[in-house]
Amino acid sequence: MKSSNAPRRLAALIGSMVAVLCSAACSVGSLGTGDEAGGDTTISYLVFNEPSTVKAANALIAAFEKDNPQIKVKLDTMPTGSDGDNVVKTRLSTGEMSDVFSYNSGSLLQAIRPDEYLVSLSDQSWVKDLDKSYLPAVSTAQGLYGAPTGGTTPGGVVYNKAVYAKLGLKIPKTWDQFRANNLLIKKSGIATPVEQTFGDAWTAQLVILADFANIAAVAPQWAADYTANKVHNVDQPALTSWQHLRQLHDDGLLNKDFASATYDKGVQALATGKAAHYPMLAGVIDAVRQNHPQYLKDIGMFAMPTATGTDSHLTLFLPSGYYIPKTSTGAKLDAAKKLVAFTQTAKGCELLIQSGSYGPFVNRLCEVPADAPAAIKQLQTYVAAGNTGPALESVSPIKGPDLPQLAVEVGSGIRTADSGAKLYDQNVKQQAQQLGLPGW
């Protein structure tokens, strides 16, 4: 998924996962040497350059400096997507990384070799407040390296409730039900059944990635077997996700400009009712709140429908992490640890919610606010029923870099589902070998 804090709210993934897309110049800035005049310590803090992320980071810095006047924090930014990945890898390898930086958890974290480059935070007091489901996403056998930057980001299908009301549609649980809804919407002509935005290639992954909780529900050991090279994307049940992506195109359900449309256009189409469905991260809900608030009441979200006929399960993309590089030492290391710890306090949670994050959260001090959008509260029904599961990238270190482009090709009808899955398995094999995983 997007390497970011989520389109993120991709934030993350989407970013990250939200987000994850644009490219812009990286502001590196002077990192300083440690203690400054007057006994102050200056540290640098690196984040993705998405406007909402930068705004939240500035609010965090202001609150932290108020509580810690002896520490000054300088904000650095980097591009999202692959450009940002390259910035992180380069600065870590050259010893020029900022004293605190936010970056992906899960498989993308493993790719930057945390044991070699990052400071273990296993002994920090805030670790006890984290949900156990999050720990593997920021850990190796040698230590825990990250603190969550926000709440989980559900992935599934964001839909327009006004369109559903006009046609008397019910929320689908199975793929057959979802397909029937889409064909009825297509016949009615009142909206595009499924919005796709392949102009931002990362968005093409969501039909595949958001289906993983359904796969894990019927094959609980799939992630472990996948990591051990025992199951693959060309095998069922994983192949079904690729087949569904292709079927959306073959059924003629997509917007005419799906090949060039961007994420922002997709959000607008869904909000205004020009599109009925958008397979995406829950960050869409906050994007509607910020950019199209008059339509927020019309936005809902459900889990990616399952192919098995059982209850669908909501895939949760775990939040990115705050990390400290081993190049931060002495007073800078102490100050960096204080900043990371501050993010995990009740005050840090309050700032997180004020910046637009609604949860569900992996820090027990953070609670979903009462004024969260109805679409977010709608997702709580999956949490309450236990029908959720982490995204694959949170439970396996393997995620091949070619997934966005292959998903675009399958979703555009250029490549068959089988062909896309086969090529992705080859891409995954290369990455697994680079990571030195056994069995590959």
Secondary structure, DSSP 8 states (H G I E B T S, - for coil): --SSSBBTTB-EHHHHHS--------B------SB-GGG-EEEEEEEE--HHHHHHHHHHHHHHHHH-TTEEEEEEEE-SHHHHHHHHHHHHHTT---SEEEE--THHHHTT-HHHHB---TT-GGGGGB-TTTGGGGEETTEE--EE-SB-EEEEEEEEHHHHHHHT----SBHHHHHHHHHHHHHHTSSEEE---TTSGGGGGHHHHTTHHHHHHH-TTHHHHHHTTSS-TTSTTHHHHHHHHHHHHHTT-B-TTTTT--HHHHHHHHHHTSEEEEEEETHHHHHHHHH-GGGGGGEEEE---BSSSS---EEEE---EEE-BTT--HHHHHHHHHHHHHHTSHHHHHHHHHTT----BSBTT----TT--HHHHHHHHHHHHT-EEE-HHHH-S---TTHHHHHHHHHTTSS-HHHHHHHHHHHHHHHHHHHT-TT-
